[in-house]
Amino acid sequence: MPVERTETSKRSIVKAITYRGVILCLDFLAIYLFTGKVDVALGFMVVSNVYTTVGYFVHERVWARVRWGVVPVKAA
């Protein structure tokens, strides 16, 4: 029987951190391939990922509260 679940803040934080780890690598690689400069790639990677990590976390927490598209589970 399906059970309605709500994500905890801790789960959202862990998801955000692991997602950002992947994105850090992709950002560095893309900027390095375009510029050929490690310092530019590192700088972009750090700045970009600080504000986007916060944005991702806030986005997740807002959507955790939105009930649109969520089907309630009927007790049997």
JORA-V499011 format. One record per backbone hydrogen bond with DSSP energy under -0.5 kcal/mol. NH is the residue of the N-H (numbers start at 1). CO is the residue of the C=O. E is the energy in kcal/mol with one decimal. If there is no record, write none. Layout:
nh co e
NH CO E
NH CO E
//
This chain:
nh co e
12 8 -1.9
13 9 -2.3
14 10 -2.4
15 11 -2.6
16 12 -2.3
17 13 -2.4
18 14 -2.5
19 15 -2.4
20 16 -2.4
21 17 -1.9
22 18 -1.6
23 19 -2.3
24 20 -3.1
25 21 -1.6
26 22 -2.1
27 23 -3.2
28 24 -2.5
29 25 -2.4
30 26 -2.7
31 27 -2.5
32 28 -2.7
33 29 -2.5
34 30 -1.8
35 31 -2.6
36 32 -3.0
38 36 -0.5
41 37 -2.0
42 38 -2.8
43 39 -2.2
44 40 -2.5
45 41 -2.3
46 42 -2.4
47 43 -2.2
48 44 -2.6
49 45 -1.8
50 46 -1.4
51 47 -1.4
52 48 -1.8
53 49 -1.3
54 50 -1.5
55 51 -1.9
56 52 -2.4
57 53 -2.3
58 54 -2.4
59 55 -2.4
60 56 -2.6
61 57 -2.3
62 58 -2.4
63 59 -2.4
64 60 -1.7
65 61 -0.6
65 62 -1.4
66 62 -0.7
70 67 -2.0
71 69 -0.5
72 70 -0.6
//
